[in-house]
Amino acid sequence: MISDLRATEVSHILLSKFLREGQHVVDATAGNGYDTMFLAKKVGKRGQVYAFDIQAIAIERTKALLEEEKCADAVRLINDTHEKLTEHIKGSVQAIVYNLGYLPGGDKATITKADATLSSIKQALELLDPGGVISIVAYPGHGGGDCEAKKVENFMPELDSALWDVFSYQRLNAVKPAPYLLFLHKRIG
């Protein structure tokens, strides 16, 4: 049962339609590890999750959660910026998850940045297999988040509609700018 319809919950619902055991996937922003854990459980021990975060504390928190949930075997933790996806991943992947903004419970001054995120997304487009998906949860309600969200969203219409389906899920009646989901599907053929 769905407890609410937060953008992160909707992301997991949509991702579940595409994820299979044995796939290779990416959490581009590991944070506290919840997306990484979700991905690891979906792809199983035969799969591979590449989990990136620029903050060592995020990598430590993610590792602790994965060990607690007994799903660390399929995860490669990478303490580096998501702007270096192709330096760490040499093959193709079937899904990539971004949860932008800052580390919950961490330093709110350390945030994902628009140019680095856009560079990472452009790499993600190339790494993704046909039929694969990219989930991006943007947070326009914090300092720097609005600029990043706009830059990422403004890039989406540039994607060829013959090759990409791009969807947006957002709460239109929020009192303040609410997080929202951009979901990309790379068409087959």
Secondary structure, DSSP 8 states (H G I E B T S, - for coil): --S---HHHHHHHHHHTT--TT-EEEES--TTSHHHHHHHHHH-TTSEEEEE-S-HHHHHHHHHHHHHTT--TTEEEE-S-GGGHHHH--S-EEEEEEE-SB-TTS-TT-B--HHHHHHHHHHHHHHEEEEEEEEEEE-TTSTTHHHHHHHHHHHGGGS-TTTEEEEEE--TT-SS---EEEEEEE---
